[in-house]
Amino acid sequence: MSRRRGYGPAMVKSPSRSVAVIGGGPAGLMAAEMLLARGHGVDIFDAKPSLGRKFLMAGKSGLNLTHGEDFETLLTRFGEGAGSLEAALRAFGPKEIQAWAQGLGTELFTGSSGRIFPKAMKASPLLRAWLSRLGGGGVRVHTRHRWTGWAEDGALVFEAPDGEVRSLPDATILATGGASWPRLGSDGAWAEILRGRGVESAPFKPANCGFLVDWSQHFRERFAGHPLKSCTLSIDDITVQGDFVVTDTGIEGGVVYTLSARLRDKVAAKGAAMLLVNLAPDRDPDRLLNALSRPRGKRSLSNFLRQATGLEGVKAGLLRERLPAKSFETPRTLAKAIQSLGILVTAPRPIEGAISTAGGLVFQDLDDGMMIKAMPGVFAAGEMLDWEAPTGGYLLTACLATGHAAGNAAGDWLDGQTT
Ligand SMILES: Cc1cc2nc3c(=O)[nH]c(=O)nc-3n(C[C@H](O)[C@H](O)[C@H](O)COP(=O)(O)OP(=O)(O)OC[C@H]3O[C@@H](n4cnc5c(N)ncnc54)[C@H](O)[C@@H]3O)c2cc1C
């Protein structure tokens, strides 16, 4: 934002064209890499004792780095944000991300669904190689430096272990993440700092999150933690197939995350949303009805259900949870419920437990190079921007793409400044 040199409390000394990157997650690290490649001095500041904590957490479930589907389909995953992200994704999309990861010695594989992972199924080797390359190139890392805003002279102000630290870089990249999993560093506090400078953000909302369902005590105690495999879930015109998990308070899991934006917005508009579960999506409806119409004889309801439909355990439990006892006596009602069972969802789980965040800095306040229009020289990237996408590698893809875009745009901007 300002190109003046600073003074006051402890100053981070920087070479003549220096950039501060605030936030050492994937977006910030990618921006740092771009600026380093252009010969600029880069200081990365992060509030936590180490960088990339959420990236490492993503690695715990295998690190779905990106997706192999065609570009046009990939673009649709970003919904309303697609137009704003398109240029960044075209410049640094799934192909470039794969080449970049391979350049850091990461072998990749494509899963049957098109999702792309490191063969190691974790993030630590990739992060280690990346930080080592950045460090070798001269990037300085300042951990335990929490950015708290700007001083009157335009210096960035940080809370650090030995007191306040200030820095007056030639340009700044903000990559401070969303507001989910705050213990990993991204707590969304940056929104208040920018609001203080007249830059508003769209409210944070949980994305790729679980939902609350008012289970009976019996069902909760008996089935919390149990996965429902190979179901379809539908809301309105969207149907997705996959697995989900019953939790103490509701439902979680990949197939729920895929529907979470629609569910969340519907709950916000109507107070609740009805999710339809097909517990036996591969069964032909007529054959299912025939099987259920055969006499039960002396068999228990559980045995009859299992033998006629294959449903047992949590699937049978969910049916009993949702269906009045008398419906089990009517084959047509029972068959219909097995393939279209309503679950009333009352609220999203709190943002702290969500995989990602919707809301954030709005694209109208940014120029094409991700620079905040009202703050020349301050760029933003990653999950702190107002876009959302389902799981499937799209989140990291957009974080890396916007980090790449912001880093390059900051480089262009610096090139265009006279000293
Ligand atoms: C459990 C889990 C699993 C996931 N799995 C996947 C997956 O497989 N595939 C995928 O695509 N995505 C996945 N994600 C999402 C992905 O990890 C995030 O979208 C991504 O890390 C966001 O990158 P970012 O650089 O924008 O922000 P972050 O990674 O959140 O990094 C922001 C950094 O900014 C720092 N910071 C924040 N505020 C300040 C401040 N005031 N001062 C200084 N530093 C600050 C933080 O400490 C943090 O290091 C997962 C997320 C979670 C929680």
The ligand as a Gaussian input file, in Angstrom:
#p B3LYP/6-31G(d) Opt

LIG

0 1
 C      -10.395000     -30.869000       7.444000
 C      -10.174000     -30.173000       6.128000
 C       -9.899000     -30.929000       5.005000
 C       -9.719000     -30.289000       3.770000
 N       -9.441000     -31.049000       2.674000
 C       -9.297000     -30.449000       1.465000
 C       -8.985000     -31.220000       0.305000
 O       -8.719000     -32.433000       0.367000
 N       -8.948000     -30.570000      -0.898000
 C       -9.170000     -29.229000      -1.002000
 O       -9.161000     -28.710000      -2.126000
 N       -9.390000     -28.463000       0.097000
 C       -9.449000     -29.043000       1.310000
 N       -9.672000     -28.277000       2.422000
 C       -9.753000     -26.802000       2.269000
 C       -8.364000     -26.167000       2.100000
 O       -7.468000     -26.685000       3.044000
 C       -8.502000     -24.643000       2.256000
 O       -9.452000     -24.179000       1.312000
 C       -7.167000     -23.937000       2.038000
 O       -6.206000     -24.338000       2.983000
 C       -7.336000     -22.419000       2.125000
 O       -6.105000     -21.845000       1.768000
 P       -5.743000     -20.336000       2.130000
 O       -4.291000     -20.186000       1.812000
 O       -6.708000     -19.419000       1.498000
 O       -5.990000     -20.205000       3.695000
 P       -5.432000     -21.066000       4.919000
 O       -4.885000     -22.371000       4.467000
 O       -6.501000     -21.059000       5.926000
 O       -4.197000     -20.199000       5.421000
 C       -4.393000     -18.920000       5.981000
 C       -3.173000     -18.587000       6.833000
 O       -3.318000     -17.253000       7.292000
 C       -2.885000     -17.180000       8.626000
 N       -3.552000     -16.013000       9.252000
 C       -4.876000     -15.792000       9.398000
 N       -5.088000     -14.599000      10.001000
 C       -3.873000     -14.062000      10.226000
 C       -3.410000     -12.852000      10.802000
 N       -4.253000     -11.929000      11.276000
 N       -2.071000     -12.625000      10.891000
 C       -1.189000     -13.527000      10.403000
 N       -1.545000     -14.696000       9.855000
 C       -2.883000     -14.964000       9.754000
 C       -3.294000     -18.500000       9.237000
 O       -2.525000     -18.821000      10.382000
 C       -3.062000     -19.464000       8.069000
 O       -1.773000     -20.055000       8.122000
 C       -9.813000     -28.875000       3.672000
 C      -10.067000     -28.125000       4.819000
 C      -10.244000     -28.758000       6.045000
 C      -10.514000     -27.921000       7.265000

